[in-house]
Amino acid sequence: MRLKLITIIAAITIATGCLAQRRYVIQHKPYIDLRPMHFGISVGMNLQDIEFKTDAPIVCDVDRWNAGFSVGVLADMRLSNNLNLRISPTMHFGSKHIKFMNLAEMDAEGKPKSEIQDMKNTYLAVPVDLKFSSQRWNNIRPYMMAGVSPMLNLTNKSQEIIQLQRTDLMLEVGLGCDLYLPFFKLIPELKFCYGLGNRIDRSHIDDLKDDTKRTYANSVRSGHTKMIVLTFYFE
């Protein structure tokens, strides 16, 4: 009986201690979110994609993911306790591995004839987002974000088969979490971006000297860019 009583008291003491630790954890950077404006930097990675529409019998798709690198700066304006306006100019370095297949023509192995294009792209993006944050719990504060991202394609050399226009506009949504550390705030964020218009530039097709590549290029009717971006902000 005495052993059971000691065990119960010990369990209550440990549970109370754990709850006390959770409740009275040290609050790092307690006033950082009260500032009307604050700034930061960001680094991360991106995966670029295109959603194509083509004429039969030719199909094309981005057949594999190539991880790219992203770097930028951040300006965050406080609108209310749970709402912020963010502008985060960012450079996205990456590529798209595109495979074209002609289902009407077969090679010696009985497979559709194909062409490969490794499209390298460097984007300058200026996202304008609204950040909807929950209440802070100790040193964690999750949030959702949504906005638009005007983009400028800085890759200006002529592509082998298809070429993208210089400008783009993406709709983006994502999730993240503010992590309050002793000397700064770390914010991991995952967002999904989708281009709102057809970005295929057909002006270079007549300059293609290879008739096969010209056939593939003419078959592509539209292409909407997509991107997945994992970012780490430091504020």
C-alpha positions as CSV (number, residue, x, y, z in Angstrom):
1,M,0.0,0.0,0.0
2,R,2.8,2.4,0.9
3,L,4.6,1.6,-2.4
4,K,1.4,2.3,-4.3
5,L,1.0,5.6,-2.5
6,I,4.6,6.7,-3.2
7,T,4.2,5.7,-6.9
8,I,1.0,7.8,-7.2
9,I,2.6,10.8,-5.5
10,A,5.7,10.5,-7.7
11,A,3.5,10.2,-10.8
12,I,1.5,13.3,-9.8
13,T,4.7,15.2,-9.1
14,I,6.3,14.3,-12.4
15,A,3.1,15.2,-14.3
16,T,2.9,18.5,-12.5
17,G,6.5,19.3,-13.3
18,C,6.0,18.5,-16.9
19,L,3.0,20.7,-17.1
20,A,4.8,23.5,-15.3
21,Q,7.7,23.2,-17.8
22,R,5.3,23.4,-20.7
23,R,3.5,26.3,-19.2
24,Y,6.5,28.3,-18.0
25,V,8.9,27.7,-20.9
26,I,11.2,30.6,-21.7
27,Q,9.6,32.9,-24.3
28,H,12.2,33.8,-26.9
29,K,11.9,37.1,-28.7
30,P,8.5,37.9,-27.0
31,Y,8.0,41.3,-28.7
32,I,9.2,40.6,-32.2
33,D,5.7,40.2,-33.7
34,L,4.6,43.5,-32.3
35,R,6.9,45.5,-34.5
36,P,5.1,47.3,-37.4
37,M,7.8,46.2,-39.9
38,H,10.6,43.7,-39.8
39,F,13.0,42.3,-42.4
40,G,14.8,39.0,-43.1
41,I,16.6,36.8,-45.6
42,S,15.7,33.5,-47.1
43,V,17.3,30.4,-48.5
44,G,15.7,27.2,-49.9
45,M,15.1,24.8,-52.7
46,N,12.6,24.5,-55.5
47,L,11.2,22.0,-57.9
48,Q,10.0,23.3,-61.3
49,D,7.4,21.8,-63.5
50,I,5.2,22.6,-66.6
51,E,1.7,21.3,-67.3
52,F,1.5,20.8,-71.1
53,K,-1.3,20.5,-73.6
54,T,-0.2,19.0,-77.0
55,D,-1.7,17.8,-80.2
56,A,-1.9,14.1,-80.9
57,P,0.1,11.9,-81.5
58,I,2.9,13.8,-79.7
59,V,3.0,14.0,-75.9
60,C,5.5,15.8,-73.6
61,D,6.0,16.0,-69.9
62,V,8.6,16.9,-67.3
63,D,9.7,13.3,-66.6
64,R,11.8,13.9,-63.5
65,W,12.3,16.5,-60.8
66,N,15.5,18.5,-60.7
67,A,16.1,20.4,-57.4
68,G,17.0,24.0,-57.7
69,F,18.2,26.7,-55.3
70,S,16.4,29.8,-54.1
71,V,17.6,32.9,-52.2
72,G,15.9,36.1,-51.3
73,V,15.1,38.9,-48.9
74,L,11.9,39.6,-46.9
75,A,9.9,42.6,-45.8
76,D,7.0,41.8,-43.3
77,M,4.4,44.4,-42.4
78,R,2.1,43.8,-39.4
79,L,-1.6,44.4,-40.2
80,S,-3.2,42.9,-37.1
81,N,-2.4,40.4,-34.4
82,N,-2.9,37.5,-36.8
83,L,-2.4,39.0,-40.3
84,N,0.7,40.2,-42.0
85,L,1.6,41.5,-45.5
86,R,4.8,40.1,-46.9
87,I,6.9,41.0,-49.9
88,S,9.8,38.7,-50.6
89,P,11.9,39.3,-53.7
90,T,13.6,35.9,-54.6
91,M,15.8,34.4,-57.2
92,H,15.0,30.8,-58.2
93,F,17.7,28.8,-60.0
94,G,16.5,25.5,-61.5
95,S,15.7,23.5,-64.6
96,K,13.0,21.3,-66.2
97,H,13.9,18.0,-67.8
98,I,11.3,17.7,-70.7
99,K,10.7,14.5,-72.7
100,F,8.8,14.6,-76.1
101,M,7.4,11.3,-77.5
102,N,5.9,10.7,-80.9
103,L,3.4,7.9,-80.4
104,A,2.9,7.5,-84.2
105,E,6.6,6.7,-84.9
106,M,8.5,3.8,-83.4
107,D,12.3,3.2,-83.2
108,A,14.1,-0.1,-83.9
109,E,13.1,-1.3,-80.3
110,G,9.4,-0.7,-80.9
111,K,9.4,2.4,-78.5
112,P,8.0,5.8,-79.5
113,K,10.6,8.1,-81.0
114,S,11.6,10.8,-78.4
115,E,13.5,14.0,-77.9
116,I,14.9,15.4,-74.6
117,Q,15.2,19.0,-73.6
118,D,16.9,20.2,-70.5
119,M,15.4,23.7,-70.0
120,K,17.4,25.8,-67.5
121,N,15.5,28.7,-65.9
122,T,16.4,31.5,-63.6
123,Y,13.5,33.5,-62.2
124,L,13.3,36.8,-60.4
125,A,10.1,36.6,-58.4
126,V,8.4,39.3,-56.2
127,P,5.7,37.5,-54.2
128,V,3.1,39.6,-52.4
129,D,1.5,37.4,-49.8
130,L,-0.9,37.5,-46.9
131,K,0.2,35.5,-43.8
132,F,-2.6,34.2,-41.5
133,S,-1.0,33.2,-38.2
134,S,-2.5,31.3,-35.2
135,Q,-1.9,32.4,-31.7
136,R,1.6,31.8,-30.4
137,W,2.1,28.7,-28.2
138,N,5.4,29.1,-26.3
139,N,8.0,29.4,-29.1
140,I,5.9,28.0,-31.9
141,R,3.4,29.8,-34.2
142,P,2.0,28.0,-37.3
143,Y,0.5,29.9,-40.2
144,M,-1.0,29.7,-43.6
145,M,-0.2,32.0,-46.5
146,A,-1.6,32.9,-49.9
147,G,-0.8,35.4,-52.6
148,V,0.5,36.2,-56.1
149,S,4.0,36.2,-57.5
150,P,5.0,38.1,-60.6
151,M,8.0,36.5,-62.1
152,L,10.6,37.5,-64.7
153,N,12.5,34.7,-66.6
154,L,16.1,35.9,-66.9
155,T,17.1,33.0,-69.2
156,N,17.1,34.7,-72.6
157,K,19.0,32.3,-74.8
158,S,17.1,30.4,-77.5
159,Q,15.9,27.0,-76.3
160,E,16.3,23.8,-78.4
161,I,12.6,22.9,-78.9
162,I,10.3,25.0,-76.8
163,Q,10.9,28.4,-75.2
164,L,9.1,30.2,-72.3
165,Q,8.0,33.8,-72.3
166,R,9.9,36.3,-70.2
167,T,7.1,37.1,-67.7
168,D,4.8,34.9,-65.6
169,L,2.3,35.3,-62.8
170,M,1.8,32.6,-60.3
171,L,-0.8,32.0,-57.6
172,E,0.8,30.6,-54.5
173,V,-0.5,29.0,-51.3
174,G,1.4,27.4,-48.4
175,L,2.0,26.5,-44.8
176,G,4.7,27.4,-42.4
177,C,5.7,27.8,-38.8
178,D,7.4,30.6,-36.8
179,L,10.1,29.1,-34.5
180,Y,11.3,31.6,-31.9
181,L,14.9,31.0,-31.1
182,P,17.1,32.9,-28.6
183,F,18.7,35.3,-31.1
184,F,16.4,35.2,-34.2
185,K,13.2,33.7,-35.6
186,L,13.5,30.7,-38.0
187,I,10.5,30.1,-40.3
188,P,10.4,27.0,-42.5
189,E,7.7,27.2,-45.2
190,L,6.4,25.0,-47.9
191,K,4.4,26.6,-50.7
192,F,2.9,25.5,-54.0
193,C,2.9,27.9,-57.0
194,Y,0.8,27.6,-60.2
195,G,1.1,29.8,-63.3
196,L,-2.1,31.6,-64.3
197,G,-1.5,31.8,-68.1
198,N,0.0,30.0,-71.1
199,R,3.8,30.7,-71.0
200,I,4.8,29.0,-74.3
201,D,6.7,31.4,-76.6
202,R,6.2,30.2,-80.2
203,S,8.1,33.0,-81.9
204,H,11.3,31.0,-82.2
205,I,9.8,27.9,-84.0
206,D,10.6,29.2,-87.5
207,D,14.2,29.5,-86.6
208,L,14.6,25.8,-85.7
209,K,16.6,24.1,-88.4
210,D,15.8,20.5,-87.3
211,D,12.4,19.5,-88.8
212,T,11.9,16.9,-86.1
213,K,12.3,19.5,-83.3
214,R,10.1,21.9,-85.2
215,T,7.4,19.2,-85.3
216,Y,7.6,18.7,-81.6
217,A,7.5,22.5,-81.0
218,N,4.5,23.0,-83.1
219,S,2.6,20.2,-81.2
220,V,2.8,22.1,-77.9
221,R,-0.4,24.3,-77.6
222,S,0.0,25.6,-74.1
223,G,2.2,25.2,-71.0
224,H,1.4,26.3,-67.4
225,T,4.4,26.6,-65.1
226,K,4.3,25.1,-61.6
227,M,6.7,25.1,-58.7
228,I,7.1,23.7,-55.2
229,V,9.3,25.8,-53.0
230,L,10.7,24.9,-49.5
231,T,12.0,28.1,-47.9
232,F,13.8,28.9,-44.6
233,Y,13.3,32.5,-43.5
234,F,15.6,34.1,-40.9
235,E,14.2,37.2,-39.2
